[in-house]
Structure formats: structure tokens, C-alpha cells
Amino acid sequence: MRIFYIIIGIIAEILFFLILFYSTWYYSINIIDFLMLIITITISIVVIYLTQALNKNDIIINMIIDDIKELISLYEQNSNLFLELKENQLKLKTARDRVNMLFHKSDLLIDCIKNELEESFPGFLKKENKKENKKEDKKEEKNYIAKLTTPYYNWVTGGKLYEEKFRIDSEFIKDHENCLRKTTSSLKLVIHEFVRYTKWKGF
């Protein structure tokens, strides 16, 4: 919409100068040549502006998508970690420390994604927050990316892994994969919704 107003403004300026020059230099210049010159300059300006705007938006869009993919990749590292633990390649304390560090990194990345969306695509974040909050009938807006990932965080850090006499088994591995896939699938849907939103808005 902003681009539309800019183009309208440029056209208005062209008409103004066209009338001015036409009334002043009617007998000294060819109005058709002058008009073609103005149109050529205007098209060049619009093309340059649109190209720069689209390139900038593409960079930001790709950056946000890459960050969400990185978040998915971080969570998926737990699968290998738990397999190593099951095969006695890791001590339990080491596994817990690595899980803690992984979730610390993921929290930083979630905040980064939230800030990027707030800065460049606040409409998307507001729409998704409103949809999520409506499910819980709450008025306050939350970081909806964090809301999607919190169940997975709670399952890993608040479950059997941190029990004093925990011993990993196949059932734990299976339950973890189920919870992980549910979370990563939700994040992949965010990417689809975000791409659809940017195309719908013409970014």
C-alpha cells in the first residue's frame, strides 16, 4: 500500500510539471518528446525503488525462515543426544548439561525471531498472537513461537530425564520423538503461514 501512494505521488508530480512546462514552453519544445522523457525517468525511478524494496524484503523473509529452521534443527539435536545416552556414549550429567545449553540457545533464538517479526512484520505476529490467545480466552498477547515450543521444553526438562534414578529406555526415546515431531511440525506450519502471509501482503 505504501508503494501505491508513492507511485500516485510521482504521477501527480509528473502532471504538475507537465502542465507547467507545457504552458511555459509550448512553442519551444515538443510536448510529446517531453512527455516521453518524463515517463521514462518515472519508470526508471519506480523500477529501482521496487527492486530495492523487494530485495530488502526477500532478505528479511529468508532470514526469519532460516532462524525458524535453525530452531527446529536445535530441537532435533536432542534425538541424537538421547541415542548417545542410551548407548552409554554419554554420562547422564553431560546429557543434562547439553540439553540445558540447547534450550538456552533455543530461547535466545525464539526471542530473536519474535523481535524480527515485531520489527518487520508486526501484522503477522499480531494475527498469530490473536489466534492463539483466542483459544485460551486471554487478552494479553504472548510470544506465540514460545507458546508453540513450551510443551516440548516442559516435557524434556520437567519429565523423567531429571529424576534422580533416571535410566533411559526405548519408551523414553519413542515418547520424545512423538513430542519432538509435534513441535517441529508446528514450527514448519509457521513457516508456511508466514510465506503465505508475505505473498498475500505483497512483500
Secondary structure, 3 states (H helix, E strand, C coil): CHHHHHHHHHHHHHHHHHHHHHHHCCCCCCHHHHHHHHHHHHHHHHHHHHHHHHHHHHHHHHHHHHHHHHHHHHHHHHHHHHHHHHCCCCCHHHHHHHHHHHHHHHHHHHHHHHHHHHHHCHHHHHHHHHHHHHHHCCCCCCCHHHHHHHHHHHHHHCCHHHCCCCCCCHHHHHHHHHHHHHHHHHHHHHHHHHHHHHHHHCC
